[in-house]
Amino acid sequence: MKVAIITDTHCGAGNDNQSLNEFFLKFYEEIFFPYLKQHNIKTVLHLGDTFDRRKYINFHTLHSWQKRVFEPLNEWCDRVDILIGNHDTYYKNTNKINSVDELLKIYSKFNIFSEPTEVEIDSRKIMYVTLSRQKLHGFFLNFLLSAGETFGFCFSVRLERAPIVVLLVLGPRF
């Protein structure tokens, strides 16, 4: 199984600074997409913070990302799984309204995860965890106490005043 993992792309970063936007887009066009094709990687996992701001998007920036990142991903990949990050949510305490659902659900190969979800990729179980701070502690306590078999899980969460925590745990079956 080959999976490309990316995170914290922050579309619109730097208050939609177009020089910064072009720098990000060149990464995809000159490094990321050629690497996917060279290694025949058809599954991409994005661990959160696809967008930079909670409450709005610059349409020029969005258009450039649609044409140069999201559409090429949808064309090349068999599967693009996106976890909701804290920058993607409108409210800080819930994932219900988020930019990824609102802006990327039009892409047929994009799977958007705003709640903990167990998925299977290439006969391997993986737990995607994307949580608001309020749900984090209880979820992991219940999950760890009830996990009957070993499987991998990925999550992306920002704890208050702490850096982004990204963890991929792989059990013996991986």
N, C-alpha and C positions, 0 to 999 in steps of 0.2 A: 504494500500500500504506500503510495506517494501522496503526501499532502503538503501544500505550501501553507505556512502559518504566518499571518501578518496581523498587526494590531496598531492601534493609535494612529490612524492615517490623518485624522483631524482635517478633513476637507473644509476649507475656509479659514484655516489657521492664520494668525497674524492679522486679524481684522480684514480678511480677504485680500491680503497683500498679493498682487498678481505676480510679482517676482518669486515669492515663496511658493505660490500655487504652481507656477511653471517648473520650479525646481522639483516639487513633488511629482508632477505629471511626467517629467523626464525620467524619474526613477522607474515608473511603470513602463514607459515606452522603451527605454534603453537598457534596463536591467531586469525588472521583474518579469515582464511578458516574454522576453527572449529566453530567460531561464526556464520558465514554465514549458515553453515549446521545446527547448533543447533536451529537457529531461522528461518530456511527455507527462507532465503533471496536470491532471484534469480536475483535481479537487483542491479548493482553497478554503481555509478557515480563517475568518477575521474575528479576533478576540475582543472587539469593542472599540468605541470612540471612532466610528467611521466619520462622523461629522464633528465640528469643533464647538459650535454654540448650541445651546439648548433651545433657543426661542426663535431663531430665524436663520435664513440662508441667503446669500447673495446669488441671484439668478445667473449671473455671468460665470461665477465659480461653479455652480451646480451644472450648468450646461457643458462646461469644459470637462468636468469629471464624468458626466454621462457619456460624452462622445469618446473620451480618451481612456477611461478606466472601466466604468460599469458596463457599457455595451461590449467592449472587447472581452471582458471577463465572462459575460453571459454567452458570447459566441464561442469562446475557446473551451470553457470548463464544462464538465458534466454536472458539477455541483459546486455552489458557493454558499457556505454556511456562515452566517453573520450573527454574532452575539451582540446584544445591546450593551453599550457602555454608559457610564455616567454622563458623558457629554452628549449622548444621543437622546436622553430623556428630557421631556419638558419639565416634569416635576422631579424633585430630588428624592421623594419617598415612594415612587411607583414607576414602573416601566410601561404603563398602559398607553400613554401618548408619547411616541418617540419618532425621531426623524427618519430612522431606517425603515420602519413600517410605512410611513407616509410617503417616502421618496423612492424606495427601492423595490417595493412589492410588484412593480410592473415587469421586473426581469424574471423570466420563467425559471431560470436555474438558481435563483437566489432563495435560500431558506433562511428565514429570520427567526431568531430565538430570543424572546423577551422573558421567558420563564425557564426554570430548570427543566431540561428535557434529556431523556436518554435516546441516543441515536445509534444506528448501526452503519458503519462504513466498512465495506470489504469484509463482512462477517465479524467485525470487531465492535464491541459495545463501547460507547464513549458517552460520558455524562457532560452535557453542556450546562454550565451554571452561570447565570447572569442574575444578580440580585440587587435589590436596594439594601442599604445598610441595615434596615430594620429586620429583614428576613434572613440575613446572612448567618447569624449564630444558630438560630433554631434549625435552619435547613441542614447545616453541616452536622450538627449533633444528631439529628434524626437520620440523616443519610449514613453516617459512619456506624451508628448502632444497628441499622437495618440492612446494610449491604451484605448480601448473602454470597456474592461471587465477586471475583476480581475483575474490574474493568477500568479503562482509562477515563479520566475526566479532565476537562479544560474549563478554566473560568477566568474571568477578568472582572475585577472589582477595585474600586478606589475607596480605601478606608479614610476616615476623616483626617485630613492633614498628613496623609501618608502617600508614598508613591504608588503607582499602579502595581498591583500584584497580579502576575500572570503565572499560572501553574499548570503544568501538564504532568499528570501522574499516570504512569504506565505499569500495569500489573504484569505478572509473569507470562501471560498469554501473548504479550506484545513482543 
